[in-house]
Amino acid sequence: MDAQKLVFFIRSCIASKSLKKGKLVHQKIISHGLQNNIFLCKSIINFYVSFHLFEAAWLVFQTIESPLDISLWNGLLAAFSKNHLYDDSILLFKKLRTFSYVKPDSYTYPSVLKACGGLGKERDGTKIHAQVVKLGIGLDVVVTSSLVGMYAKCNLFEPAIQLFKEMPEKDVACWNTVISCYYQDGQPKKALEMFEEMKNDGFQPDSVTFTTVFSACARLSDLKKGKEIHKDLIRSGFQLDEFVSSAIVDMYGKCGCLEMASEVFEHIPRKSVVCWNSMIGGHALHADSHSCLELFVRMNKDGVQPTTTTLSSLLIACSRSADLLLGKLIHGYIIRNHVGTDIYIDCSLIDFYFKCGSVSSAFWVFQRIPKADTISWNVMISGYSAVGSYFDALNLFCEMRNNGVRPDAVTFASILPVCSQLGALEKGKEIHDYIIENKFGSNEIVMSALLDMYAKCGSVDDAIEVFNRLPIRDFVSWTSMITAYGSHGQATKALELFHEMQKSGAKPDSVTFLAVMTACSHAGLVDEGCSYFNHMINIYGLEPKLEHYSCLVDLLARAGRLNEAYGIMLNNPAMCADVGLLSCLLSSCSLHGNLELGVKVGELLIEKDPDDSSTYIILSNMYASAQKWEKVGELRAKMKKRRLIKNPGCSWVEVDMRMHSFFVQDKSHPEAELIYECLENLVRQMELDDKEKLNMYNELVQLHSSEYNISNI
């Protein structure tokens, strides 16, 4: 048998997928002593690769005494790279470099560059780039396109784009790579611009192009552009595959156009798990948990196995709609079906239980998951913070450190507001040291949170020090610093900083103006506050919100201009419905002794919120000040009838980096007896001091009296 016939038999075995017959042909080749025939060896290697028997293919290659034909190397390199055996591909290439008589060509480099990109080995890729330039094949469109792809997969987007720009010839693959580069680099708008440029240059976009482009529209929430591209696609008669269809469904879902998403989805003949996930994800974003459940049931009936993405989307939907029952059903499904959860499902479960107010269930999930990942700790800390369990959040942060888990920017951005809420300045300073130690001092988000913490804890000097060191000052950091000055009686500095902000080019938003107006309110600068309110509307075109009107009312009320404040409220029906604003005005009426207006506001408050004990107490005190005891009695009777009691006050103190909380008549603290004993000693000491001061005062009075009498005599 000659080599040509044997090659024909091998190809027939590949076509008929007959492994047994192919092995018999291989045996025949060896028995005839043809195992070093390059032509036959290439065919045998292709045969074993077609059955994914890569070790056998590698053994065949190793038996060749002189593999001096570059096409032999290229075939095996391509097989390894195509099947994601990147390490084997790079090892084979390194072996090739040891054969001085065999030179790599333009078919060699695309395979090995794909392997470098797949493994993220940018150093090896850069060396190969240098070899390509030396060999003079840098102008080959396939090789250069592979280089662009390698840099992109190694997240080196700048050299990838630069190389693309220098290419004399381009193909669709390199256009796709660059469009994807911009998308992955967080520049979806630029990705769409490159898509238009690609079409203008006469290139026909393919499935990969459209998948990326629709994803870019989804990220930008650009429904108009997405619809336009979709229409062009339909007009051109482009055959949609599952990837493009899924991307279109995802785009419409994320842009809030669920009807169009559903229409495209229903026209997909064979729906992959990616399609189902896109549709469920779209409904999840709009908190439609019941539609998500219906899709999930249909998905199971179609025999499509849900992925972790499916379950995460379902939990997100339950979380956003606070649907505790449905979320528990999904959790039950995960447990019953022994679904191998990942960090995303675990964190989605924790977040879901927190959003539904089931803190104990969130903690139960947290206890049963691996705790080596920072993400799960972050979700727990932010969850505790969101439900107001600030002490639990602080304790968890300490536990996280004790467990050797390194906090990230999200951790610090979550824990610093907890310190702000508790006024835990010393704890905040400790975290500041930890931030510097972990080299987050230049992180914009962390430093803004740190600035806000110092500002709210009253440490204005520390706040301004952080503010001065900020690498970039956005409107959030400017606003935090203005708030710090304003809330601590330094209104002049707050207004100076606001003018400095305007000069810097940072555009103030509605929150900034609220901070400025609050600063004016604290300093009694009524006219200035009103001026800034008008400035916000007329100069910056910002629509005043309820908070701004509340601040304006507070500004006027603090200055005793109660009737003006009440008039503004009457002109805005939404303000009259705001219990917080009415309470603010009632307190001002009490402060300035305006009983007549106070009664009007109080009655309105009781009508809106009849179970708030504070309204009755403030009104009662106002009647008592006016000596209207009958009215006082009536209010007390109403409180008794509605069984209203004043909520106990809560205080906390920080000692040795630990927070201790106390309620009225609270004896739950482990050292309660010692604390009460100390308090009694302090009270006794204060009483003794008061007696001594009283005796000294009496002696001074007597002395002055006697001097007065002597002078008169």
Secondary structure as UniProt FT lines:
FT   HELIX           3..16
FT   HELIX           19..31
FT   TURN            32..33
FT   TURN            35..36
FT   HELIX           38..50
FT   TURN            51..52
FT   HELIX           54..62
FT   HELIX           70..82
FT   TURN            83..84
FT   HELIX           86..97
FT   TURN            100..101
FT   TURN            106..108
FT   HELIX           109..119
FT   HELIX           122..135
FT   TURN            138..139
FT   HELIX           141..153
FT   TURN            154..155
FT   HELIX           157..166
FT   HELIX           172..184
FT   TURN            185..186
FT   HELIX           188..200
FT   TURN            201..202
FT   HELIX           207..220
FT   HELIX           223..236
FT   HELIX           242..254
FT   TURN            255..256
FT   HELIX           258..266
FT   HELIX           273..285
FT   TURN            286..287
FT   HELIX           289..301
FT   TURN            302..303
FT   HELIX           308..321
FT   HELIX           324..336
FT   TURN            337..338
FT   HELIX           343..355
FT   TURN            356..357
FT   HELIX           359..367
FT   HELIX           374..386
FT   TURN            387..388
FT   HELIX           390..402
FT   TURN            403..404
FT   HELIX           409..422
FT   HELIX           425..437
FT   TURN            438..439
FT   TURN            441..442
FT   HELIX           444..456
FT   TURN            457..458
FT   HELIX           460..469
FT   HELIX           475..487
FT   TURN            488..489
FT   HELIX           491..504
FT   HELIX           510..523
FT   HELIX           526..538
FT   TURN            539..540
FT   HELIX           546..558
FT   TURN            559..560
FT   HELIX           562..571
FT   HELIX           573..576
FT   HELIX           579..592
FT   HELIX           595..608
FT   TURN            610..611
FT   HELIX           613..625
FT   TURN            626..627
FT   HELIX           629..641
FT   TURN            642..643
FT   STRAND          650..655
FT   TURN            656..657
FT   STRAND          658..663
FT   TURN            664..665
FT   TURN            670..671
FT   HELIX           672..712
//
